[in-house]
Structure formats: C-alpha cells, structure tokens
C-alpha cells in the first residue's frame, strides 16, 4: 500500500522533476556557444563524417515584410554553393516527393523539406546560411537537421533561426515549456505542471541574465543544439 500511495503523490514527483531540471541546467547551463553552429558534429578520427552521407533538413522560416527572393538566395548562398547551384529552384531533393527549398511570397516563409547526399563540410555551410537568413526573419523558428550515416546512429540537430538572439531565446523557452507541460500533464495535475513550468521559466530568465553579463546575448542570430537521436522527442 505504501508504494501505491507514493504513486499518487504528485508533489513528490514534481519535486523529483524539479531536482532533475536543476541538475541538468547546472550541467549544461542551458546555453551553447554561438560558434557551435559552424562546427560539424565531432565523430573523431577516421569518422564517418569523412564519407558521404544522407541528410534531411526540415522546417519553415518566417520572413519579415518586403523580403525578396534575391535576398533569400543571397543569404542561402553558402548552402547553394555547396550544392553547386545558383537558385533555390535548382536545389532539388533526392526524394522526388519532397519540395526542396521553396520561397512562399504569400505566407512570407522559406519552406524546407530537402534530402541530399553531403560530406563533412556541409554542416558548416548550412550553419552559415541560416546565420545569414536570421537577419531576414520576423519570428524565430526551428529547423530540424538529421544525418543518416551508413554505419552509425542517426544524428538529430535542432537549429534555431531568428532576427535576434533574444527572439531565439524566447522561442526556445516556449518550446521547452510546451514540451514539458505536455509530457507532465499525462501524469500530474495542473498545479504540479505549473510548478515545473514556473521553474523552467525561472531558469531561462537566469540563463538570459547570465548571457547579458558575459556578452553572449549579442553574438549570434542563430544557434544549434545537437541531440542524441533518442532525445528527439519527449515521451
């Protein structure tokens, strides 16, 4: 009966989750150096990165008013040059059913659903392209990048693109809060979920305050968070 009673003690569960969140933040400090977006994932010497591999890039980037196709293609030039093409219309996906890169003038978005075969330098070129694209955006958004090595585990990355570092920070806060709330709401009551969400917001506030002190808040308009493939989704 004692075990059954413990399963129905949401405050204890919430406190445990709070402790885990604090431990996690103390370990990674909820921040990544802005230059990480230019670094290829580290596989070590003799890595599969030296070989060609398949990658899938997926997401929607929201542009500001008046942004023209020519501006978008100039921003994405590092990516286009890597593919040896001049326009996004020429950046075809390996998968025929995928649209590739599309500029939607009505919705003011760059819609990306593209698969290609790439080498070790692709990640840096993609990162630079998104860095350039950030100044043309109105809102922060997320682009998912997944590498598929032939003889290794899939590698998933979240790449956030936005007009300012603060916009990206707030977008990340929203994503994390929504994901955690959705996960916990299946197990805890509203009050306990709000308790954890309040802690997450507090930690993001602390992180932003630290960034302002160190000057990291003004370094980049985009960032990348590499995740282990098993952490791609919260369950």
NORSULBEL-V367359 format. One record per pair of residues at least 12 apart in sequence whose ideal C-beta (glycine too) atoms are under 8 Angstrom apart, sorted by the first residue. I is the first residue (numbers start at 1). J is the second residue. Records with the same first field share a line. If there is no record, write none. Layout:
I: J / J
This chain:
10: 187 / 188 / 189 / 192
11: 192
13: 187 / 188 / 192
14: 188 / 192 / 195 / 196
17: 184 / 196
18: 195 / 196 / 199
21: 196 / 199 / 200 / 203
22: 199 / 203
25: 203 / 207
29: 207 / 210
30: 203 / 204 / 207
31: 207 / 210 / 211 / 216
32: 223 / 224 / 225
33: 216
34: 165 / 216 / 219 / 220 / 223
35: 220
36: 223 / 224 / 226
37: 127 / 130 / 131 / 159 / 220 / 222 / 223 / 224
38: 124 / 127 / 128 / 131
39: 123 / 124 / 127
40: 120 / 121 / 122 / 123 / 124
41: 123 / 147 / 155 / 157 / 226
43: 152
48: 149 / 150 / 151 / 152
49: 119 / 120
50: 119 / 120
51: 119 / 149 / 150
52: 117 / 118 / 119
53: 117 / 118 / 119 / 147 / 148 / 149 / 150
54: 94 / 115 / 116 / 117 / 118 / 147 / 148
55: 115 / 116 / 117 / 118 / 122 / 145 / 146 / 147 / 148
56: 114 / 115 / 144 / 145 / 146 / 148
57: 112 / 113 / 114 / 115 / 116 / 126 / 143 / 144 / 145
58: 112 / 113 / 114 / 143 / 144 / 145 / 146
59: 112 / 141 / 142 / 143 / 144 / 159
60: 109 / 110 / 111 / 112 / 141
61: 109 / 110 / 112 / 133 / 137 / 141 / 143 / 161
62: 108 / 109 / 137 / 138 / 139 / 141
63: 108 / 109 / 110 / 136 / 137 / 138
64: 108 / 136 / 137 / 138 / 163
65: 108 / 138
67: 108 / 136
69: 88 / 103 / 105
71: 136
72: 88 / 103 / 110 / 133 / 136
73: 86 / 87 / 88
74: 132
75: 129 / 132 / 133 / 135 / 136
76: 88 / 101 / 110 / 129 / 132 / 133
77: 129 / 132
78: 125 / 126 / 128 / 129 / 132
79: 91 / 125 / 126 / 129
80: 129
81: 125
82: 118 / 121 / 122 / 125 / 126
83: 116
88: 100 / 101 / 102 / 103 / 110
91: 114
93: 113 / 114 / 115 / 116
94: 115 / 116 / 117
95: 115
98: 113 / 114 / 115
99: 111 / 113
100: 112 / 113 / 114
101: 114
108: 138
110: 133
112: 143
123: 145
126: 145 / 159
127: 159 / 222 / 224
130: 143 / 159 / 161 / 222
131: 220 / 221 / 222
133: 161 / 222
134: 161 / 162 / 163 / 221 / 222
135: 163 / 221
137: 161 / 162 / 163
138: 163
139: 162 / 163 / 167 / 171
140: 160 / 161 / 162 / 163 / 167 / 168 / 170 / 171 / 172
141: 160 / 161 / 162 / 171
142: 158 / 159 / 160 / 161 / 171 / 175
143: 158 / 159 / 160 / 161
144: 156 / 157 / 158 / 159
145: 157 / 158 / 159
153: 229
154: 229
155: 226 / 229
156: 226 / 227 / 228 / 229 / 231 / 232
157: 224 / 225 / 226 / 227
158: 224 / 225 / 227
159: 222 / 223 / 224 / 225
160: 172 / 222 / 223 / 224 / 225
161: 221 / 222
162: 221 / 222
163: 221
164: 221
165: 211 / 216 / 217 / 218 / 219 / 220 / 221 / 223
166: 208 / 217
168: 221 / 222 / 223
169: 204 / 207 / 208 / 211 / 217
172: 204
173: 200 / 201 / 204
176: 200 / 204
177: 197 / 200 / 201
179: 234
180: 196 / 197 / 200 / 234
181: 193 / 196 / 197
182: 234
183: 234 / 235
184: 196
